[in-house]
């Protein structure tokens, strides 16, 4: 009489798995911690990414023990306004998926419609297949995915790219993860028009806009990383700038903050050069006047 084998056999007895050890050995916490420190705010997004990482860790263990028969679907949808960290989170997701063994590399390929859709007959398929070839084994991030197909143009070739993508997402789901990103309302319309995409998305993550306080903190972090700082007077003016700018059209969260600080550095540089001899501290300090000259403060056309 032979003993039952395997964790589910009656002679095997209870089997315990140290998930904390599994998690530590995977190394995913390093990337989750980096995400937490590199992105200010976005608590709901960070929590969702941590949940997905835990689910995938458990799924990996279950597969190893013979408790799972299929691998989880990994394609995702990121919705939110520009500048809310979608690309940064996609990079972290690629690292997590790679560390857990779901993809061969942590490579992230970021593309838009122009990278996939051709301009004439016979052009789209080679373009799309070349992108997919580069992305295979990693993550393909398609920004503003709803531009793939323009229904109002009967000669549009986007539908061909969509059909190729859908087929590869199904046939190669063990070797490619696709993340679609864009505005929430436009993505909803896109999924309604292309139900094949919706059915293949395992996770839908919404990225909220940043608050005024978070945007100011993001700006200060950007400056610190470049060895700049705001003077006390400039801090107050920058906070006022953020509050005004976010109420204007074409505001893009962290992207608009970065653009505003780039312009402030230009003004600071011109001011310093015109002043002649300056201190080392002055080279690293953005003053109130460098921000106050923005058109945002005089109700002219908003800066993009």
N, C-alpha and C positions, 0 to 999 in steps of 0.2 A: 504494500500500500504506500503510495507516494504522498508527500506533503503537498498541500495547495501552495501555489506560488503566486507572487504578485501582491500588491497592496490590498487588493479586494478579496483575496482568498481567505477562507475561514481560519486557516492556521496562521495567517500572517499577523493577526492581532491588530490593534489600533496603530495607525501610522501618523506621526506628527511631522509637520513641516515648519521649519523656522523661517517664516516669511520676512522677519526683520533681517535675518542674515542674508536671505535671497536678495532683498532690496539693497542691502549694503554692498553685496558683491557685484550687483549689476552696475553700480556707479551712477544710477539715474539721479540720485539726490544732488550730485554735484551740479548737474544742468538745471534742475529745478531751483536750486539755491541761486545760481547765476541769473536765472530768469527773475527771481524775486528781487534781487538787488539791482538788476539792470533796468527793470521796468517799474516805475512808480505807479501806485494804484493798481487798477485792474484786478481787484481781489476776486470777483466772480470768475474771471478767466483763469487766473492762477489756480483757484480751487478746482475748476473743471479739468484743467490739464493734470493736476495731481490725481484726480479721480480716475482719469483715463489711464495714467501711468500705473496706478494700483490695479485696475482691471486687467491690463495687459500683463502685469507681473503674475497675477493669479492665473490668468489664462495660460501663461507659459508653464507654470507649475502643473496645472491640470493636464496639459498636453503631455508633459513628461511622465505623469503618473498614469496615463491612459484614460483619463476622465473626460477628455475633450476629443471630439471626432473631427472637428473642423477648426481652422484658425479664424480668429475674429476679423470682421471687415474693418478696414482701417481708414478708408477714404473719409474726408472731413469737409465741412463748410464753415468758413469764418466770415461772419457778417458784422459790419460796423462802418463808421465813417473813416475817412483817410486819417493817417497819423495816430491810430490807436494801438499800434504795436502788433498788427497781424503778421507781418513778415518776421519780426523778431520771435514771436511765439512759434511760427512755423519752423524756424531754425532749431529751436529747443525741441520741438516735437520730433524732428528728424534725428536729433541726437538720442532722445529717449528710445525711439523705435529701433535705432541701430544697437544701442546698448542692450536692449532686451531681445535682440536677435530676430526682429520682425523684418528688417531690411538689411541688405548686405553692406551698405555704406550710409554715412550720415549726410550724403550729398543732397543739397537743396537746389533745384533748378527753378528759377523764377521766370515766368513768361507772361505775355499778354496776347491779345488777339493777333497782332502783327507777326508774332513769332510762329503762329500756327496756321493762319489762313492766308492763302495765296491770292493773287490778283488776276489770275486767268485760269482757264481750264487746264487741269493736270498739274497745277502748281501746289495745291493745298496738301494733297496726300504726302508727297515727299517732305514738305516742310514739317508737317505734324509728326510723321514717322521718325524724322531726324531728331526732333525734340524728345520724343518718347525714348528713342535709343539712348540719348544722353542721360535721361532721367532714370532709366531702368536700374533697379537696385537701390533707389533712393526715394526722394520725395519731389513731386512735381507740383509747384505752387502757381496756380493760374489766377492772376490778379484781374479784377473787373471781368469775371468770367462771362457775364451777361452780354458782353460785346462779341462773343464768339459767333452769334447768329443774329443777323438783322433781318427780321421778317419783312420789313417794309421794302427791302431790296430783293426783287425776284432773282437777280443774278448773283446774289451773295453766295460765297463758297463756304461760309462758316458751318453749314449743316454737315458738310463732308468731314470737317475736322471733328465735329461733335460725334458723329458715328464711329470714327476711328477711335476716339478717346473712350467712348462707352465700351467698345469691344475689348480694348486693351485693359481697361479697368476691371473687366470681368475675367478675362482670360489670364491676366498677369497680376492678379491681386495679391499673390504671395511674393511678388518681386517689385511692386510699385505702389506707392501711396500717392493719391491725388488730393490736393487741398484746393478747393475753389473759394475765392474771396471776393468781396465787394459790398456795396451798400445793401442794407437789409431788404428794403422794398424792391429793389431791382433784382436781387437774388431770388426773392420769393416769386416774382413774375417769371424769371428764367426757369426755375424749377417747375412752375405750373406749365410752362410751354415745353419743357423737356423732362417729363417724369422719370425717364431712365436715369438721369443724374440723381434726382431726389432719392430713388430707391437704392442707390449705391452709396449714399452718404450715411456712415454709421454715427457720426457725431456732428452736431450743429452747435457752434459756439458763437455767442453774441459778445461783441466788444463794445462796452459803453464809452461814451465820451468822457474825457477827463474833467474834473472840477477845476475852478480857478486856482485853488490852492495847489492842486496836483500839477497843473501846468507851470506855475511859478517854480515849484520844486524841480520839475523836469528841466526847465531852463537853467536853473542854478547848477544842476548836475551836469548838463552839457557844458557849461562854462568851466566847471571844475576840471572836467576831463581834458580841457584844452588850456589849463593853467590861466584861466581868467576868473574874475569875480565881479560882482556888482557892488558899488559903493552903497552905504546905507541909504542915501537919497535915491540912488538908482533902483534899489530894491522896491521902494514904495512906488516909484514911477512905473517900473516894469509890471508890478501887480495891477496897477491901473490900466496899463496897456492891454494886458491879457483880458481883463474884464470887458474892455471896450471892443477889442478885436474879435472875441468869440461871438459877439452879437452881430457881426457883419457877414456879408456873403463870402462864400468860398473859404471858410475857416477850416483848417485841416489839423486841428489838435497839435500834437508834438511837432509835426512838420511845419506848421505855421510859426510855432515858437522858435524852431531852429532857424527859419528864414529871417525872423525878426532879429535874432541875436547876430546872425551873419551881417545884417545891415548895420546893427549897432557897432560891430567891430570895424566895419568900413568907416563909419563916422568917427570912431575913436582914433583910428589910424590917421585919418586926414587931420584931425584936431591936434594930435601929437606931433605930426610932421611939421605943421604950421607953427607949433609952439617952440620948436628948436630943441634945446637940451631938456631932457625929461629924466625922471627917476625910474629905477627898475620897477617900483611898485606901480607907477603910472602906466607902464607897458601892459600890466595885467589887470587894470581896473577899468570897468565900464562905468562911466559917469551918467548922471541924470540927463544931461543935455544930449548924450548920444542916443537916448531913447525918446526923449521928449519931442524931437524934431520929426518924429513919424507923422505921416498924414492921418493916422488914426485919431490923433488928438485935435484935428481941426476940421473934422467932418467932410474931408475930401474923399475921393474915391478910395475904397479900402485897398490895402496892399495884399497881394496874394501870397 
